[in-house]
Amino acid sequence: MKQIIIIGGGAAGFFCASNLDEKKYSITILEQNSDVLQKVKISGGGRCNVTHACFDPRELVQFYPRGNKELLSVFTKFQPGDTMDWFDQRHVPLKIENDNRVFPESNSSQTIINTFLTEIQNKKVEVKTKCSVKEIEKQGEKYLVKTSLGDFQADYVVYTTGSSPKSLKIIENLGHKIVDLVPSLFTFNIKDELLQDIPGTSFENAEISIPALKTEESGPLLITHWGLSGPAVLKISAWEAISLAKAKYHFEIEVNFISKSMDEAEESFLNFKQSNPKKTIGQAKIFEVTNRFWQKVLDVSKVDLNKQVSNISAKEMQQILENLCRKKLKVTGKSTFKDEFVTAGGVDLKEINFKNMTSKILPNFHIAGEVLNIDAVTGGFNFQACWSEGWLISQHLNHLEI
Ligand SMILES: Cc1cc2nc3c(=O)[nH]c(=O)nc-3n(C[C@H](O)[C@H](O)[C@H](O)COP(=O)(O)OP(=O)(O)OC[C@H]3O[C@@H](n4cnc5c(N)ncnc54)[C@H](O)[C@@H]3O)c2cc1C
């Protein structure tokens, strides 16, 4: 029987193993840690955000700053609906939350882990833990996988090691080009009077732009103890991961907290002034922002909270609107989002055949998961890429004529 060696017992490796034809192959997973699926375990705050309820591949690829072109064909073959069916067939109920993230109904990542463990047990897949791969030697069309537990012969290698630099070096030594690793998905460190002392203040839909990069994102925004977070920040951090790393995380952003143009905001202000001239500005409810934030804006704009709206000068109004609609802030560093570090960079996608996730350089060698230069914003997309790629590999191997 031909031998498949899967290197890396994570999401991509296990999903591939769970779909391989055990009657055709002898399958072994090599994992350096003492436990497999450790990232699945801690994922989604222990709940495992398995996928995202977005069933149109064209829409889905928009969530992947790197890999969006390449994944289109992958998702036409296996997409979130297929992931949900796959778990359903194994009697794992999933639920779609309001923001379209999909979780196991149990709210426990252990449910997902148990499903994989049962699957590979049924298939008699061998799992070797504490087995660290040190080097891979190409021997004609086969491979000698050298590990801390000795050597393994492989007819087919499935390389799913995640993004550890050590494992990228191994594959680089085999001839693959590696795109430099940089963090993706991070929040912004900002010290500014406007954000001080109001952590927890949130905005339903704000706009953030980075003028130097001519880029803009919108979405919910959150003021934190250290600066700004929330989906709008995370999205822009992922899309601009490489440029922001080059800027050493020092750059200027412009924030529109209320998603209104200066003209629209001015109109709202003047309408309010006309109908409520006697109201004090501190109590005026002109825009959809919290009282705490409104008072902070007035404070920073040097406007007396007790002044009547009718007495607010044009200059003062301008200052208030500037702080609300186009506030310039200096970012001076980044922080990790809930420990969910995701890396951009990895194996260059030009060297992968996305019909079946085979290497264009190495025969009988498949690559999937975070080891590739593919990453997504939060929401279950990173796992979905692993499931889809792992599934493609399994189908390719299952249908090979050997
Ligand atoms: C805290 C956190 C929470 C997350 N939550 C979510 C979420 O809810 N939803 C989502 O979609 N994404 C989430 N992600 C991202 C997601 O976990 C990853 O995208 C995904 O795990 C990548 O899977 P993988 O199989 O490519 O790599 P991994 O899961 O990292 O697995 C690779 C495995 O290979 C092993 N390995 C590496 N090198 C070697 C070697 N030389 N020899 C032997 N074994 C080796 C590693 O030990 C590891 O077990 C989260 C990430 C983090 C850090």
PDBQT file of the ligand as one rigid body, heavy atoms in Angstrom, charges set to zero:
ROOT
HETATM    1  C1  LIG A 501      -5.989  31.956  19.457  1.00  0.00    +0.000 C 
HETATM    2  C2  LIG A 501      -6.428  31.674  18.043  1.00  0.00    +0.000 A 
HETATM    3  C3  LIG A 501      -7.779  31.528  17.772  1.00  0.00    +0.000 A 
HETATM    4  C4  LIG A 501      -8.207  31.287  16.468  1.00  0.00    +0.000 A 
HETATM    5  N1  LIG A 501      -9.544  31.135  16.240  1.00  0.00    +0.000 NA
HETATM    6  C5  LIG A 501      -9.972  30.884  14.983  1.00  0.00    +0.000 A 
HETATM    7  C6  LIG A 501     -11.354  30.652  14.722  1.00  0.00    +0.000 A 
HETATM    8  O1  LIG A 501     -12.195  30.604  15.624  1.00  0.00    +0.000 OA
HETATM    9  N2  LIG A 501     -11.725  30.440  13.423  1.00  0.00    +0.000 N 
HETATM   10  C7  LIG A 501     -10.815  30.435  12.382  1.00  0.00    +0.000 A 
HETATM   11  O2  LIG A 501     -11.224  30.235  11.230  1.00  0.00    +0.000 OA
HETATM   12  N3  LIG A 501      -9.498  30.603  12.619  1.00  0.00    +0.000 NA
HETATM   13  C8  LIG A 501      -9.057  30.818  13.885  1.00  0.00    +0.000 A 
HETATM   14  N4  LIG A 501      -7.723  30.974  14.117  1.00  0.00    +0.000 N 
HETATM   15  C9  LIG A 501      -6.769  30.729  13.000  1.00  0.00    +0.000 C 
HETATM   16  C10 LIG A 501      -6.625  29.182  12.804  1.00  0.00    +0.000 C 
HETATM   17  O3  LIG A 501      -6.403  28.589  14.061  1.00  0.00    +0.000 OA
HETATM   18  C11 LIG A 501      -5.500  28.828  11.842  1.00  0.00    +0.000 C 
HETATM   19  O4  LIG A 501      -5.712  29.482  10.621  1.00  0.00    +0.000 OA
HETATM   20  C12 LIG A 501      -5.451  27.307  11.599  1.00  0.00    +0.000 C 
HETATM   21  O5  LIG A 501      -5.271  26.617  12.821  1.00  0.00    +0.000 OA
HETATM   22  C13 LIG A 501      -4.359  26.912  10.641  1.00  0.00    +0.000 C 
HETATM   23  O6  LIG A 501      -4.388  25.512  10.519  1.00  0.00    +0.000 OA
HETATM   24  P1  LIG A 501      -3.136  24.694   9.979  1.00  0.00    +0.000 P 
HETATM   25  O7  LIG A 501      -3.534  23.272   9.959  1.00  0.00    +0.000 OA
HETATM   26  O8  LIG A 501      -2.631  25.299   8.744  1.00  0.00    +0.000 OA
HETATM   27  O9  LIG A 501      -1.999  24.957  11.061  1.00  0.00    +0.000 OA
HETATM   28  P2  LIG A 501      -1.997  24.598  12.614  1.00  0.00    +0.000 P 
HETATM   29  O10 LIG A 501      -3.372  24.473  13.132  1.00  0.00    +0.000 OA
HETATM   30  O11 LIG A 501      -1.073  25.581  13.222  1.00  0.00    +0.000 OA
HETATM   31  O12 LIG A 501      -1.365  23.154  12.641  1.00  0.00    +0.000 OA
HETATM   32  C14 LIG A 501      -0.039  22.901  12.235  1.00  0.00    +0.000 C 
HETATM   33  C15 LIG A 501       0.501  21.769  13.082  1.00  0.00    +0.000 C 
HETATM   34  O13 LIG A 501       1.760  21.379  12.551  1.00  0.00    +0.000 OA
HETATM   35  C16 LIG A 501       2.627  21.110  13.632  1.00  0.00    +0.000 C 
HETATM   36  N5  LIG A 501       4.008  21.254  13.139  1.00  0.00    +0.000 N 
HETATM   37  C17 LIG A 501       4.621  22.387  12.732  1.00  0.00    +0.000 A 
HETATM   38  N6  LIG A 501       5.880  22.129  12.354  1.00  0.00    +0.000 NA
HETATM   39  C18 LIG A 501       6.068  20.793  12.526  1.00  0.00    +0.000 A 
HETATM   40  C19 LIG A 501       7.174  19.930  12.319  1.00  0.00    +0.000 A 
HETATM   41  N7  LIG A 501       8.350  20.382  11.853  1.00  0.00    +0.000 N 
HETATM   42  N8  LIG A 501       7.031  18.613  12.613  1.00  0.00    +0.000 NA
HETATM   43  C20 LIG A 501       5.849  18.127  13.072  1.00  0.00    +0.000 A 
HETATM   44  N9  LIG A 501       4.779  18.918  13.303  1.00  0.00    +0.000 NA
HETATM   45  C21 LIG A 501       4.875  20.230  13.019  1.00  0.00    +0.000 A 
HETATM   46  C22 LIG A 501       2.239  22.143  14.669  1.00  0.00    +0.000 C 
HETATM   47  O14 LIG A 501       2.665  21.745  15.956  1.00  0.00    +0.000 OA
HETATM   48  C23 LIG A 501       0.721  22.169  14.526  1.00  0.00    +0.000 C 
HETATM   49  O15 LIG A 501       0.086  21.255  15.360  1.00  0.00    +0.000 OA
HETATM   50  C24 LIG A 501      -7.260  31.215  15.407  1.00  0.00    +0.000 A 
HETATM   51  C25 LIG A 501      -5.890  31.337  15.679  1.00  0.00    +0.000 A 
HETATM   52  C26 LIG A 501      -5.472  31.561  16.972  1.00  0.00    +0.000 A 
HETATM   53  C27 LIG A 501      -3.991  31.684  17.252  1.00  0.00    +0.000 C 
ENDROOT
TORSDOF 0
